[in-house]
Amino acid sequence: MDDDNAPVVLINVYKCDPARQEDLIEYLTQLAQAQRSLEGFISATLHRGLNGKVVANHAVWRSREDWKAMTRDPAVVAAMEPIMAVATFEPHLYEPGEVIE
């Protein structure tokens, strides 16, 4: 997909010590709250790993450009600081797929 104006899905898996998973959920919730007011934000869903070692974030943005702008927003940069102190992460952008129910 080469269209910077098409919707994108961010799937970001955060790895943490099981003792910090609750902290990580709290920090990611604060991050999502900071993102909600930004241009192009559509939704975010946090998924707590049953093994206690991961949290996945599934977020939808109106476009790749909106997502890129979000990563430079000062409130988002500040909200990422405590996350980076307790977790590693690997974000990937996807084009929206089919929902199978």
VODRENRO-80180 format. One record per residue (C-alpha): x, y, z. Coordinates in steps of 0.2 Angstrom, whole numbers, padded with zeros to 4 digits, always signed. Example, Ala and Ser with C-alpha at 12.3 -4.5 7.8 and 13.67 -1.06 7.14 Angstrom:
// residues 2
+0062-0022+0039;+0068-0005+0036;
// end
This chain:
// residues 101
+0000+0000+0000;+0008+0016-0006;-0006+0028-0001;-0001+0039+0013;-0019+0045+0015;-0027+0027+0017;-0032+0021+0035;-0018+0011+0044;-0018-0001+0058;-0004+0000+0071;-0001-0017+0080;+0012-0014+0093;+0018-0028+0105;+0026-0022+0121;+0037-0034+0131;+0039-0032+0150;+0043-0040+0166;+0027-0048+0173;+0028-0038+0189;+0026-0022+0178;+0012-0027+0167;-0001-0017+0177;+0010-0002+0176;+0012-0004+0158;-0007-0005+0155;-0009+0011+0165;+0005+0020+0155;-0003+0014+0138;-0020+0020+0144;-0013+0037+0147;-0004+0037+0130;-0020+0032+0122;-0029+0047+0131;-0016+0059+0124;-0018+0052+0107;-0037+0053+0107;-0037+0072+0103;-0025+0071+0089;-0030+0073+0071;-0033+0056+0063;-0035+0045+0078;-0049+0033+0076;-0047+0020+0090;-0036+0010+0101;-0038-0007+0110;-0026-0014+0123;-0024-0033+0125;-0016-0040+0141;-0005-0055+0137;-0011-0070+0148;+0008-0074+0151;+0010-0057+0160;+0024-0053+0149;+0016-0044+0135;+0003-0031+0131;-0003-0028+0113;-0010-0011+0106;-0021-0012+0091;-0024+0006+0085;-0032+0013+0070;-0027+0029+0062;-0035+0039+0047;-0019+0039+0037;+0000+0035+0038;+0003+0054+0039;-0008+0056+0054;+0001+0042+0063;+0018+0050+0059;+0012+0066+0065;+0006+0058+0081;+0024+0051+0085;+0031+0069+0085;+0017+0076+0096;+0025+0083+0113;+0011+0075+0124;+0014+0058+0115;+0033+0059+0117;+0031+0063+0136;+0018+0049+0138;+0031+0037+0130;+0044+0040+0143;+0037+0029+0157;+0033+0016+0144;+0051+0015+0138;+0057+0013+0156;+0047-0003+0159;+0045-0011+0141;+0052-0014+0124;+0041-0014+0109;+0040-0017+0091;+0027-0007+0081;+0021-0012+0064;+0009-0003+0052;-0004-0013+0042;-0017-0010+0030;-0034-0014+0037;-0040-0032+0034;-0056-0041+0032;-0066-0045+0048;-0070-0063+0049;-0084-0067+0062;
// end
